Amino acid sequence: MPNLLVEIGNTALKAAWSEGLTLGKTFRYQGEKMFDFIESLVEKEKPSVMVVSSTIKVGQREEDRLRSACGVLVLMDSCHTGTVKSYSLPEYLSPDRAASVIASRHLFKGKGSMVFDFGTTLTVDMTDDEGNYSGGNISLGCRTRFKALNRYSRTLPLVNTPSETTLAGDSLVSSIESGVIGGIMFEIQGYLSEFPEKIAVFTGGDALYFAKRMKNSIFVVCNLVLMGLALIADDYAERNF
């Protein structure tokens, strides 16, 4: 039987079926009835393993619902950190960051990597040549920066992510656009300059947006978190079936 992978993020849910490490169609849901949506995915077929990575704490009632919908449930949230630790990762890592690191270690064996996840936050996680986790950082994501400027100032408007920017703005709006996008670009370039030996991996909702602005050689893996969850599911399937 196939496995079901579920990533509950800060703003939306992503899910996909997997056979081994091969991902099937990706589903996306944004709303309050997340667990109803998950149950709708398993109405016709019960997964062997369901891996749920969640940025929010999953309550006991919801956990029971998930367990009844699959053969084996692997739950990863702030209260279920055992899986993260079993992969020699610090338990303070959020499940999505842990899954990204697990996937990057698999994709780039024998090489150190830096995983940039462009979402509500911009996270950077690093591994050395042997796959050991060597630390990471968190800052504001692109849209979060635009919202923060608008919220915490009295005069700055809320600006949308622009299709193009210049190095310096020539109006209020373009100054915000160039400041936010340019600031993130300088941030990325700083990491790449500091760690030139590491492979740069971009993932998350804004990965392609920033990837096309890069002059450096990078890898874009849009479903890196789901790939990491697929690896976890496959490990559990081998041990339990």
N, C-alpha and C positions, 0 to 999 in steps of 0.2 A: 504494500500500500504506500502511496506517496505521503510526504510530510507536509505540514502547513507551517508557514513562517509568518509571524505577526510582529510588526514594529509599531508601537504606539508612541508617537512623538509628541512634541509640545503643541503642535497645531493640527495634526492629522494622523490617520492610521494608514499604514501600508501593509499589504499582505501578499503572499505568493505561495503557490504549491511548488514542491521540489521533488525531484527524483534523484537521489544522491546529491551531487553538487550542481545539478542542472535546474535552473529556475524556470518556472512556467509563467503564465500570464500574471501580471502585477495588478492588484486591486487597491483602490484608494478610497478612503472614507473620511469625511470631515463632519462631525456632528456629535451629539451627546449619547447616542445609542450604539456605542462601539461594540459592546458585547453581543447585542442583538445581531449586528452586522457579521461578527465572527461566526456566530451560530448559523447564519444564513449560508456561509461558505461551506459548512460541513453537513448540510441537510442531505445531500445525495451520497456523500462519501466521507467516512470517518478516517482521519489521518492516523498513521501509525504513531508519529511523534508530532506534537504541536509545540513549537518554541515561541514564547511570547516575551518580547522585550518591551518594557514599559517605563516611560519617564515618570508616570504617576504610580502611586501605590495601588496594587490590585487587592480589593477587599476579599474577605473569605467567601462571601456569597458568589462573587464573580469567579473566584478561583475554583469553587466547586462546579460551577457551570462549565468552565473550560475543561476540567478533568473528566467530566462525564461525556465530553464531545470528542475524545481522542483516546488512543491507546496509552500513550505516555505524555504527560505535560511537563515541559521544562519552562519554569517561570523565572524571569529575570527582572526584578525591580529593586527598590531600595531595601526591601525586607528579605529578598531572596538573592543573596550574593554568592551562594555556594558555587554556581556555575562559573562565575567570573574568576573566583579564586582557583578553581580547578584547572584553569588555563594559565596559571602563574601570573595573573594580573591583579593589581590592587583593587580591593573591594569598593573603594570610593569611586572608581570609574563607573559612569552611567552605562547601562546595558548596551546602548547603541554604540558608544565609543569602544567598549570592549569587543563587540562584534566586528567593528571596523578593523581593529587591531588584529583579531584572529584571522580575518580575511586577508589582510595585507601580508601577514606572516606566511600564509599559504601561497599567495600569488608571487611573492618575491623572496623565496627561500634563499638564505645565504646572503641577503642584502638588507641593509638598514633602510627604514622608510620613515617618511613623515606623512601622516594622513591629515589632510585639511578637510573638515566637514563644514560646509557652508549652509547653515540653517538659521534658526532663531538665534543661535549662538554660533560663533566661529571657534571651533575647537581644533587644536593641533596636537596630535599624539605621535610619539616617536618610538621606534624600535632600533636595536643595534643589529649588527650583521648576523648574530646568532638568534635573533628573534626576541630577545629580552626587551621588555618594556622599559624605556628609559625616561619617561615623564611626558608631560603635556601641559598645554595652556588653554584657557578659555577667555574669550572676549566677546563683545557684542557682534551679532550677525548684521548683515547689510540692512535689511528692513528694520531691524531693531534700532540701528543707529539713526535712521531717518526719523523713526517715531520718537526716539529720545530727544532729538533736537527740537522737535515740535512741542513735545510735552513739557520739557523743562525750560523752555524759553517763552517769552511773551510775544516775540515778534517774528519768529521763524515759522514759515508754513510747512505743512507736511508734503514732502516731495516723493514722487514715485521713482523707482529705479530707472535711470535713463538708459537709452540704447547706446548712446555715445557720450563721452565727456572729453574735456580738454584738461590740460595740466593745471590751469588756473581759470576760475570762473570770471565772467564779465557781467554778471547780474546776480541778484540775491539767490534765485533758484539755481543757477548754474554753479554758484559758489558752494552751495550745499551739496549738489551733485558731485562736483569735483572733489570737495573735501572728504566726503564719505567714501566714494569709490577709490579716489587716489590714496586715501589713508589706508584702506584695506590692501591695495596693491603694494604700497610701501611696506606694510606689515608682512605680507607674504614674501616679498623680495628680501626682507631682512632675514627671515628664517632660511631661505634658500642660500643666501650668501654665507650665513653662519654654519650651515650644514650641507655643503656642496656634494658630499659623498653619499647622501641619502637620496633614495628615490622619492619623488614628490607624487602623492596620490590625492586627487581631488574627488570629493563626493558631496552629496547633499543637493538641495534644491537650486542653489546658485552656482554649482560647480562649473557648468558649461559657460555661464556668463563670465566668470573670471578666467576660465581656462583659455578662452579665445583672445584674451588680452595679454597672455603670458608669452614672453620670448624664450623662456626656459623650456626644456624638455620635461613634460609631466605626463602622468597617466590619469585619465578620468574614468572612474568606475561608479556609475550613478547608483547602482544597487549594492554597494559595498556592504552595508549593514545586513541586508537580506542574504548576501553571500556568506557572511559570517554566521548568521543563524542557520543557514543550510549546512554548514560544516558541523555546527553543534548538534543539529538534528541527526545528521548522518552518524556521528560518533555515538549518540544514544541508541540509534537504531541497531548499530552493530553490536552493542552490549546487551540489548534487551530482546532482540528478535532473532 
